[in-house]
């Protein structure tokens, strides 16, 4: 979701070169940007002394003309400060106000892509207020046959995950029209295997289970080549948006107004209004998980058919 902001920076600062710092997954996705000079995985969270590790990373990075953090987190603010960069930007918070030079108040009742774009453009008056589409520079794969992607995982927590048997029911419905690919990270193999088991038992054989078998680059390539993608609110959902893949996204405990697919014309959200949602919790605090449990496969199937693809 930070890629529109990155594209704005590339547009309004055409001579700039970027150093990306972030998680392994984000760096693997972003490092192919044509203006990327350096890509660094931030592993300070794993260090025995995170403050010391943050200091060491800052000194390794050196100073920049402009340093921006899209994360509202004290160690992110500290990292920017310790690089010695004069112009340091992050959303207003108690730690950013204390440490950084520019800490604008960004309204949170809008999509995160808009929030990040406003943050990136805080130092220019020339911005026309338009926030572009998501963008990745990894070419998508060309499949021989129309292909449907299924993504049952969500690294944030179990509360965001719909159920394997229902994903399988959706895949079965479209198996005569699409080849099926089951996606998932290394920690989501068991869930993907469940979907595979349900497909087998219902006589579906035209599927490939790639859970735990792809690099981030390969994951982006394969998702980018899909003709239809059915997913939870997750990183792969945003990858699909970057490639404008027709998508049905299932939302439960998270704010669809902030984290839904950005500017994907062929996307549908399936969600139910509930008093307890969005709770933004990793696990259902009430123990019933009704925000996801109440969503039936038939609703997702109907949403996919309405995409008109």
C-alpha positions as CSV (number, residue, x, y, z in Angstrom):
1,X,0.0,0.0,0.0
2,X,3.0,2.3,0.2
3,X,3.7,1.9,-3.6
4,X,1.5,4.8,-4.7
5,X,3.4,7.1,-2.4
6,X,6.7,5.7,-3.8
7,X,5.5,6.4,-7.3
8,X,4.6,9.9,-6.3
9,X,8.1,10.5,-4.9
10,X,9.6,9.1,-8.1
11,X,7.4,11.5,-10.2
12,X,7.9,14.7,-8.1
13,X,11.6,14.0,-7.4
14,X,12.8,12.6,-10.8
15,X,16.5,12.7,-9.9
16,X,16.0,10.9,-6.6
17,X,17.3,7.4,-5.9
18,X,15.7,5.2,-3.2
19,X,16.9,3.1,-0.4
20,X,14.2,0.8,0.9
21,X,14.3,-0.4,4.4
22,X,11.7,-2.9,5.8
23,X,10.6,-6.4,6.4
24,X,12.0,-9.3,4.3
25,X,8.7,-9.7,2.4
26,X,8.3,-6.0,1.6
27,X,11.9,-5.6,0.5
28,X,11.6,-8.7,-1.8
29,X,8.6,-7.1,-3.4
30,X,10.0,-3.5,-3.7
31,X,13.7,-4.0,-4.6
32,X,12.9,-4.3,-8.3
33,X,11.8,-0.6,-8.5
34,X,13.9,1.1,-11.2
35,X,15.0,3.9,-8.8
36,X,16.0,1.5,-6.1
37,X,19.7,2.0,-5.2
38,X,19.7,-0.2,-2.1
39,X,17.3,-2.5,-0.4
40,X,17.9,-3.4,3.3
41,X,16.0,-5.9,5.4
42,X,15.4,-4.5,8.9
43,X,16.1,-7.3,11.4
44,X,16.5,-5.1,14.4
45,X,13.4,-6.7,16.0
46,X,15.3,-10.0,16.3
47,X,18.2,-8.4,18.1
48,X,18.8,-8.9,21.9
49,X,19.0,-5.1,22.2
50,X,16.8,-3.4,19.6
51,X,17.9,0.1,20.4
52,X,21.5,-0.8,19.8
53,X,20.7,-2.7,16.6
54,X,18.6,0.3,15.4
55,X,21.6,2.6,16.0
56,X,23.9,0.3,14.1
57,X,21.5,0.0,11.2
58,X,21.2,3.8,11.0
59,X,24.9,4.2,10.8
60,X,25.1,1.5,8.1
61,X,22.5,3.4,6.1
62,X,24.0,6.8,6.5
63,X,22.3,10.2,5.9
64,X,19.7,11.0,3.2
65,X,18.3,14.2,1.7
66,X,14.8,12.9,2.8
67,X,13.9,10.0,5.1
68,X,10.2,8.9,5.4
69,X,8.7,6.3,7.6
70,X,5.2,4.9,6.7
71,X,5.2,3.0,10.1
72,X,3.9,4.7,13.2
73,X,6.4,3.0,15.5
74,X,9.0,4.3,17.9
75,X,11.9,2.3,16.4
76,X,11.0,3.5,12.9
77,X,11.2,7.1,14.1
78,X,14.4,6.4,16.0
79,X,16.0,4.9,12.9
80,X,15.2,8.0,10.8
81,X,16.6,10.3,13.5
82,X,19.8,8.3,13.9
83,X,20.6,8.4,10.2
84,X,21.4,12.1,10.7
85,X,19.1,13.1,7.8
86,X,17.8,16.7,8.1
87,X,14.4,16.1,6.6
88,X,12.7,13.3,8.4
89,X,9.0,12.6,7.9
90,X,6.5,10.4,9.7
91,X,2.9,10.6,10.8
92,X,2.4,12.7,14.0
93,X,2.8,10.7,17.2
94,X,4.4,11.3,20.6
95,X,7.7,9.8,19.4
96,X,7.8,11.2,15.9
97,X,7.2,14.8,17.3
98,X,10.0,14.4,19.7
99,X,12.5,12.9,17.2
100,X,11.7,14.1,13.6
101,X,11.6,17.3,11.7
102,X,8.2,16.9,9.9
103,X,5.3,15.2,11.6
104,X,2.0,16.1,9.9
105,X,-1.4,15.2,11.2
106,X,-2.8,12.7,8.8
107,X,-6.5,11.9,9.0
108,X,-7.0,8.2,9.6
109,X,-10.6,8.0,8.3
110,X,-9.3,7.4,4.8
111,X,-7.6,4.6,2.9
112,X,-4.0,3.9,3.9
113,X,-2.8,4.6,0.4
114,X,-4.1,8.1,0.7
115,X,-2.6,8.5,4.1
116,X,0.8,7.4,2.9
117,X,0.6,9.6,-0.2
118,X,-0.1,12.7,1.9
119,X,2.8,11.8,4.1
120,X,5.2,11.5,1.1
121,X,4.0,14.7,-0.5
122,X,4.1,16.8,2.6
123,X,7.2,18.8,1.4
124,X,5.8,19.8,-2.0
125,X,3.1,22.2,-3.0
126,X,3.0,20.9,-6.6
127,X,1.1,17.7,-5.8
128,X,-2.3,17.5,-7.5
129,X,-3.8,15.4,-4.7
130,X,-4.2,12.3,-6.9
131,X,-3.0,9.0,-5.5
132,X,-2.0,6.6,-8.2
133,X,-2.6,2.8,-8.4
134,X,-0.4,0.2,-6.7
135,X,2.7,-0.7,-8.6
136,X,5.1,-3.5,-8.6
137,X,7.9,-4.0,-11.1
138,X,7.9,-7.8,-11.2
139,X,6.5,-9.0,-14.6
140,X,3.4,-11.2,-14.2
141,X,3.4,-14.8,-15.4
142,X,1.6,-15.8,-18.6
143,X,-0.5,-18.9,-18.0
144,X,-1.6,-21.1,-20.9
145,X,-5.1,-21.4,-19.5
146,X,-7.3,-19.0,-17.4
147,X,-6.2,-19.4,-13.8
148,X,-7.9,-18.8,-10.5
149,X,-5.9,-18.0,-7.4
150,X,-7.0,-19.0,-3.9
151,X,-5.3,-17.3,-0.9
152,X,-6.7,-18.6,2.5
153,X,-3.9,-17.1,4.6
154,X,-3.4,-13.8,6.4
155,X,-0.2,-13.4,8.5
156,X,-1.9,-10.8,10.8
157,X,-3.8,-13.5,12.6
158,X,-6.5,-16.1,12.6
159,X,-9.3,-13.6,12.9
160,X,-8.7,-12.4,9.3
161,X,-8.9,-16.0,7.9
162,X,-12.0,-17.4,6.2
163,X,-12.4,-21.2,6.2
164,X,-10.5,-23.7,4.0
165,X,-13.6,-25.8,3.2
166,X,-15.4,-22.6,2.0
167,X,-12.5,-21.6,-0.2
168,X,-12.5,-25.1,-1.6
169,X,-16.3,-24.8,-2.3
170,X,-15.6,-21.6,-4.2
171,X,-12.8,-23.2,-6.2
172,X,-14.9,-26.2,-7.0
173,X,-17.6,-23.9,-8.4
174,X,-15.2,-22.3,-10.9
175,X,-13.0,-25.4,-11.6
176,X,-14.7,-26.0,-15.0
177,X,-13.7,-22.5,-16.1
178,X,-10.3,-22.0,-14.4
179,X,-7.2,-23.9,-13.5
180,X,-6.8,-23.5,-9.7
181,X,-3.7,-22.4,-7.8
182,X,-3.7,-22.5,-4.0
183,X,-1.3,-19.9,-2.5
184,X,0.1,-19.6,1.0
185,X,3.2,-18.9,2.9
186,X,5.4,-21.3,4.8
187,X,3.2,-21.1,7.9
188,X,0.0,-21.6,5.8
189,X,0.8,-25.0,4.3
190,X,-1.5,-26.9,6.5
191,X,-4.4,-24.6,5.6
192,X,-3.6,-25.0,1.9
193,X,-3.4,-28.8,2.3
194,X,-6.9,-28.7,3.8
195,X,-8.2,-26.9,0.7
196,X,-6.4,-29.5,-1.5
197,X,-8.0,-32.3,0.5
198,X,-11.5,-30.9,0.0
199,X,-10.9,-30.4,-3.7
200,X,-9.7,-34.0,-4.1
201,X,-12.7,-35.4,-2.2
202,X,-15.1,-33.4,-4.5
203,X,-13.4,-34.7,-7.7
204,X,-11.5,-31.6,-8.6
205,X,-8.1,-32.4,-10.0
206,X,-7.0,-29.3,-12.1
207,X,-5.3,-27.5,-9.2
208,X,-1.7,-26.8,-8.1
209,X,-0.8,-26.3,-4.4
210,X,2.0,-23.8,-4.2
211,X,1.8,-23.0,-0.5
212,X,5.2,-22.7,1.0
213,X,6.9,-23.3,-2.4
214,X,7.3,-19.9,-3.9
215,X,9.6,-17.0,-3.3
216,X,8.1,-13.5,-2.9
217,X,9.0,-12.7,-6.5
218,X,7.4,-15.9,-7.8
219,X,4.3,-15.3,-5.6
220,X,3.9,-11.9,-7.3
221,X,4.5,-13.3,-10.8
222,X,1.9,-16.0,-10.3
223,X,-0.7,-13.8,-8.7
224,X,-0.2,-11.2,-11.4
225,X,-1.0,-13.9,-14.0
226,X,-4.3,-14.9,-12.5
227,X,-7.7,-14.2,-14.2
228,X,-9.5,-14.3,-10.8
229,X,-8.3,-14.1,-7.2
230,X,-10.2,-15.0,-4.1
231,X,-8.5,-13.9,-0.9
232,X,-8.7,-12.8,2.7
233,X,-7.5,-9.2,3.6
234,X,-3.8,-9.8,3.2
235,X,-0.6,-8.9,1.5
236,X,-1.4,-11.1,-1.6
237,X,-4.7,-9.2,-1.9
238,X,-2.7,-6.0,-2.5
239,X,-0.4,-7.8,-4.9
240,X,-3.4,-8.7,-6.9
241,X,-4.5,-5.1,-6.9
242,X,-1.1,-4.0,-8.2
243,X,-1.7,-6.2,-11.2
244,X,-5.4,-5.3,-11.6
245,X,-6.4,-8.9,-11.2
246,X,-10.2,-9.3,-10.8
247,X,-10.6,-10.1,-7.1
248,X,-13.1,-11.0,-4.4
249,X,-11.8,-10.1,-0.9
250,X,-13.3,-11.4,2.3
251,X,-13.2,-9.0,5.2
252,X,-14.1,-9.6,8.9
253,X,-12.3,-7.9,11.7
254,X,-10.4,-5.3,9.7
255,X,-11.4,-1.9,8.3
256,X,-12.2,-2.3,4.6
257,X,-12.4,1.5,4.2
258,X,-8.6,1.6,5.1
259,X,-7.2,-1.6,3.7
260,X,-9.3,-2.8,0.8
261,X,-7.8,-3.1,-2.7
262,X,-6.8,0.4,-3.9
263,X,-8.1,1.4,-7.3
264,X,-8.8,-2.1,-8.7
265,X,-11.8,-1.6,-10.9
266,X,-12.7,-5.3,-10.9
267,X,-12.8,-6.0,-7.2
268,X,-15.6,-7.0,-4.8
269,X,-15.6,-7.0,-1.0
270,X,-17.7,-9.6,0.9
271,X,-18.3,-8.6,4.5
272,X,-21.1,-8.4,7.1
273,X,-21.9,-5.4,9.3
274,X,-21.6,-6.5,12.9
275,X,-21.6,-4.6,16.2
276,X,-18.3,-6.1,17.2
277,X,-16.5,-5.5,13.8
278,X,-14.1,-4.2,12.9
279,X,-12.3,-5.1,16.2
280,X,-8.8,-5.1,14.6
281,X,-7.8,-8.0,16.8
282,X,-5.6,-10.9,15.7
283,X,-7.9,-13.4,17.3
284,X,-11.7,-13.1,17.9
285,X,-11.9,-11.6,21.4
286,X,-15.4,-12.9,21.8
287,X,-14.6,-16.4,20.7
288,X,-17.3,-16.8,18.1
289,X,-15.7,-15.4,14.9
290,X,-19.1,-14.6,13.5
291,X,-17.7,-11.8,11.2
292,X,-16.1,-14.6,9.1
293,X,-18.2,-17.6,10.1
294,X,-21.4,-16.0,8.9
295,X,-20.0,-15.5,5.4
296,X,-21.1,-18.3,3.2
297,X,-19.4,-19.7,0.1
298,X,-22.5,-18.8,-2.0
299,X,-21.9,-15.1,-1.2
300,X,-18.3,-15.2,-2.5
301,X,-19.3,-17.2,-5.6
302,X,-22.0,-14.6,-6.4
303,X,-19.6,-11.8,-5.9
304,X,-17.1,-13.4,-8.3
305,X,-19.8,-13.9,-10.9
306,X,-20.7,-10.2,-10.6
307,X,-17.2,-9.2,-11.7
308,X,-18.3,-10.0,-15.2
309,X,-15.0,-11.6,-16.4
